[in-house]
Amino acid sequence: MRNPMSRFTKVLVANRGEIAVRVIRGAKKAGYQTVAVYSDADRNALHVREADQAVHIGPAPAKDSYLLIDRIIEAARRSGAQAIHPGYGFLSERAEFAQAIHDAGLVFVGPDAASIEAMGNKSTSKNHMLAAGVPCVPGYQGDDQSDATLIAEARKVGLPVMVKAASGGGGRGMRLVHDDAELGAAIKSARSEAENAFGSGQLLIEKAVLNARHVEIQIFGDRLGNVVHLGERDCSVQRRNQKVVEEAPSPAVDPALRERMGAAAVAAAKAVHYVGAGTVEFMCTASTWSTGSCVWPKVRPCPCVRPTSTKIVTATPLKCACVPKTRWPVTCRKPGTCCNGKRPAEMAYASTVIWKPAPPSARSTTPCRPSSSPGAKTAKPHAPGC
């Protein structure tokens, strides 16, 4: 087994399309050699041309190529890559993928398998967050999954409630219930959809946070226990529980609330020993804006999902930063520039950034938390050029 703190010089990107291109370009700027993988359909794709090497892994269907763990690891061995970057989607949130890479003696550029496992299940993840003192949505995430218990717990929490699948995401296995008479049917429907989509019918109950803003914090963690946050993205414009537009900084977050949310996000990451880039998501209502607090719904163990708006306001190239910061302490590259006075809105569907200058009153110079803060561990800085 390869020590995750060991040096590596060549990175295989286990993905395709724009995410693979951005990771490859960022890694090359940092001085790493890069390896692309491709299916029959992607033989002439841009990510293949951008990489230093490319390895064919199978036919066009993803289930026969990009989703085959053994093919990815074999490609790394054939190319001489010592590390694998998952990008997002495909295998990026699969604990067994991270574990298989570790067992093969390679470095997984992302959180450890145990961290992915802890965050991949909403019930387990919520218990970790509660133990860490992170403010959470009231609800039930117990082991007793009988319909009778779930109905009783929903009534205890108080309607309206969200019935949610413990596994997966994307709005699947999720039901908003306003009427007590609808609880039984909602639980059965959510359980059935969850079983079909994710292979698990485990559910949890949460108090519905209505008319809320969806605000997420970008985090980075290293293998020395240091964690930093890079401010927030407001993802409140959604369609069918899918994000459409993102803004940074959020128009609803002032410096005091940003500080509290950032501290809660760092605590959440440390609770599961998070390594790499990830996202801690919060729900904020009008009442919580005035009191300076938000409630936590989940952590996404996904290294690079929606980085564009955060990259712009922090001047931090997140794709590149994902690679070296799994080895060396995370630091704020430009202290005092987490929010530089611009407010971009990122169209998640089209990957288009719309610029909107922020008014002076909304601008903030709240710095990231540098790893040189009291109590942070130190080691040799990562390679320059990122």
HUZIWO-V705099 format. One record per residue. N is the residue number from 0. SS is DSSP state (H for helix, E for strand, L for the rest). OMEGA is omega in whole degrees, 0 to 359 (* if undefined). Layout:
BEGIN
n->[N & N]
ss->[SS & SS]
omega->[OMEGA & OMEGA]
END
This chain:
BEGIN
n->[0 & 1 & 2 & 3 & 4 & 5 & 6 & 7 & 8 & 9 & 10 & 11 & 12 & 13 & 14 & 15 & 16 & 17 & 18 & 19 & 20 & 21 & 22 & 23 & 24 & 25 & 26 & 27 & 28 & 29 & 30 & 31 & 32 & 33 & 34 & 35 & 36 & 37 & 38 & 39 & 40 & 41 & 42 & 43 & 44 & 45 & 46 & 47 & 48 & 49 & 50 & 51 & 52 & 53 & 54 & 55 & 56 & 57 & 58 & 59 & 60 & 61 & 62 & 63 & 64 & 65 & 66 & 67 & 68 & 69 & 70 & 71 & 72 & 73 & 74 & 75 & 76 & 77 & 78 & 79 & 80 & 81 & 82 & 83 & 84 & 85 & 86 & 87 & 88 & 89 & 90 & 91 & 92 & 93 & 94 & 95 & 96 & 97 & 98 & 99 & 100 & 101 & 102 & 103 & 104 & 105 & 106 & 107 & 108 & 109 & 110 & 111 & 112 & 113 & 114 & 115 & 116 & 117 & 118 & 119 & 120 & 121 & 122 & 123 & 124 & 125 & 126 & 127 & 128 & 129 & 130 & 131 & 132 & 133 & 134 & 135 & 136 & 137 & 138 & 139 & 140 & 141 & 142 & 143 & 144 & 145 & 146 & 147 & 148 & 149 & 150 & 151 & 152 & 153 & 154 & 155 & 156 & 157 & 158 & 159 & 160 & 161 & 162 & 163 & 164 & 165 & 166 & 167 & 168 & 169 & 170 & 171 & 172 & 173 & 174 & 175 & 176 & 177 & 178 & 179 & 180 & 181 & 182 & 183 & 184 & 185 & 186 & 187 & 188 & 189 & 190 & 191 & 192 & 193 & 194 & 195 & 196 & 197 & 198 & 199 & 200 & 201 & 202 & 203 & 204 & 205 & 206 & 207 & 208 & 209 & 210 & 211 & 212 & 213 & 214 & 215 & 216 & 217 & 218 & 219 & 220 & 221 & 222 & 223 & 224 & 225 & 226 & 227 & 228 & 229 & 230 & 231 & 232 & 233 & 234 & 235 & 236 & 237 & 238 & 239 & 240 & 241 & 242 & 243 & 244 & 245 & 246 & 247 & 248 & 249 & 250 & 251 & 252 & 253 & 254 & 255 & 256 & 257 & 258 & 259 & 260 & 261 & 262 & 263 & 264 & 265 & 266 & 267 & 268 & 269 & 270 & 271 & 272 & 273 & 274 & 275 & 276 & 277 & 278 & 279 & 280 & 281 & 282 & 283 & 284 & 285 & 286 & 287 & 288 & 289 & 290 & 291 & 292 & 293 & 294 & 295 & 296 & 297 & 298 & 299 & 300 & 301 & 302 & 303 & 304 & 305 & 306 & 307 & 308 & 309 & 310 & 311 & 312 & 313 & 314 & 315 & 316 & 317 & 318 & 319 & 320 & 321 & 322 & 323 & 324 & 325 & 326 & 327 & 328 & 329 & 330 & 331 & 332 & 333 & 334 & 335 & 336 & 337 & 338 & 339 & 340 & 341 & 342 & 343 & 344 & 345 & 346 & 347 & 348 & 349 & 350 & 351 & 352 & 353 & 354 & 355 & 356 & 357 & 358 & 359 & 360 & 361 & 362 & 363 & 364 & 365 & 366 & 367 & 368 & 369 & 370 & 371 & 372 & 373 & 374 & 375 & 376 & 377 & 378 & 379 & 380 & 381 & 382 & 383 & 384 & 385]
ss->[L & L & L & L & L & L & L & L & L & E & E & E & E & L & L & L & H & H & H & H & H & H & H & H & H & H & H & H & H & L & L & L & E & E & E & E & E & E & E & H & H & H & L & L & L & H & H & H & H & H & L & L & E & E & E & E & E & E & L & L & L & H & H & H & L & L & L & L & H & H & H & H & H & H & H & H & H & H & H & L & L & L & E & E & E & L & L & L & L & L & L & L & L & L & H & H & H & H & H & H & H & H & H & L & L & L & E & E & E & L & L & L & H & H & H & H & H & H & H & H & L & H & H & H & H & H & H & H & H & H & H & L & L & L & L & E & L & L & E & E & L & L & L & L & L & L & H & H & H & H & H & H & H & H & H & H & H & L & L & L & E & E & E & E & E & L & L & L & L & L & L & L & L & E & E & E & E & L & L & H & H & H & H & H & H & H & H & H & H & H & H & H & H & H & H & H & H & H & L & L & L & L & E & E & E & E & E & L & L & L & L & L & E & E & E & E & E & E & E & E & E & L & L & L & L & L & E & E & E & E & E & E & E & E & E & E & E & E & E & L & L & E & E & E & E & E & E & E & L & L & L & L & L & L & H & H & H & H & H & H & H & H & H & H & H & H & H & H & H & H & H & L & L & L & L & E & E & E & E & E & E & E & E & E & L & H & H & H & H & H & H & L & L & L & E & E & E & E & E & E & L & L & L & L & L & L & L & H & H & H & H & H & H & H & L & L & L & H & H & H & H & H & H & H & L & L & L & L & L & L & L & L & L & L & L & L & L & L & L & L & L & E & E & E & E & E & E & L & L & L & L & E & E & E & E & E & E & L & L & H & H & H & L & L & L & L & L & L & L & L & L & L & L & L & L & L & L & L & L & L & L & L & L & L & L & L]
omega->[181 & 176 & 181 & 178 & 185 & 180 & 171 & 184 & 183 & 184 & 173 & 179 & 186 & 183 & 182 & 172 & 187 & 180 & 178 & 180 & 183 & 178 & 181 & 180 & 180 & 180 & 180 & 177 & 179 & 176 & 180 & 167 & 186 & 179 & 175 & 170 & 183 & 174 & 179 & 183 & 186 & 185 & 182 & 183 & 183 & 182 & 177 & 180 & 182 & 186 & 177 & 177 & 176 & 182 & 178 & 184 & 175 & 181 & 188 & 182 & 182 & 181 & 179 & 181 & 187 & 181 & 179 & 183 & 182 & 180 & 180 & 181 & 178 & 178 & 178 & 180 & 182 & 183 & 182 & 178 & 179 & 182 & 179 & 176 & 186 & 188 & 173 & 186 & 180 & 186 & 191 & 181 & 180 & 181 & 181 & 177 & 178 & 181 & 180 & 178 & 178 & 181 & 180 & 179 & 181 & 179 & 174 & 181 & 184 & 181 & 177 & 180 & 180 & 179 & 178 & 179 & 181 & 182 & 182 & 178 & 186 & 181 & 179 & 181 & 181 & 177 & 176 & 182 & 178 & 179 & 180 & 179 & 178 & 180 & 185 & 175 & 178 & 180 & 181 & 178 & 184 & 182 & 180 & 186 & 179 & 180 & 182 & 180 & 180 & 178 & 180 & 180 & 178 & 178 & 179 & 178 & 180 & 180 & 359 & 180 & 171 & 170 & 189 & 172 & 180 & 179 & 174 & 182 & 178 & 179 & 180 & 180 & 183 & 181 & 174 & 185 & 177 & 188 & 180 & 182 & 182 & 185 & 183 & 181 & 180 & 179 & 179 & 181 & 180 & 180 & 180 & 180 & 179 & 180 & 181 & 184 & 189 & 180 & 179 & 179 & 180 & 181 & 169 & 180 & 176 & 174 & 180 & 177 & 186 & 178 & 185 & 169 & 177 & 183 & 181 & 182 & 176 & 180 & 170 & 175 & 176 & 184 & 176 & 179 & 178 & 178 & 173 & 172 & 183 & 176 & 190 & 168 & 178 & 185 & 190 & 179 & 185 & 173 & 181 & 179 & 176 & 183 & 180 & 182 & 176 & 178 & 175 & 356 & 180 & 177 & 183 & 185 & 176 & 183 & 181 & 179 & 178 & 180 & 181 & 179 & 178 & 179 & 179 & 179 & 177 & 178 & 179 & 180 & 180 & 181 & 180 & 177 & 187 & 178 & 178 & 182 & 179 & 183 & 173 & 186 & 180 & 172 & 182 & 175 & 181 & 181 & 180 & 176 & 184 & 181 & 177 & 177 & 176 & 181 & 186 & 172 & 180 & 172 & 176 & 178 & 185 & 187 & 190 & 183 & 185 & 188 & 194 & 182 & 178 & 179 & 183 & 186 & 180 & 185 & 180 & 178 & 191 & 181 & 179 & 184 & 180 & 189 & 186 & 187 & 169 & 183 & 186 & 185 & 176 & 178 & 173 & 185 & 182 & 182 & 178 & 183 & 178 & 176 & 192 & 176 & 176 & 174 & 177 & 172 & 185 & 175 & 185 & 180 & 188 & 182 & 179 & 179 & 177 & 183 & 175 & 180 & 179 & 175 & 183 & 182 & 182 & 183 & 181 & 174 & 179 & 183 & 169 & 178 & 182 & 181 & 177 & 179 & 183 & 177 & 181 & 177 & 182 & 175 & 179 & 181 & 182 & 183 & 181 & 174 & 182 & *]
END
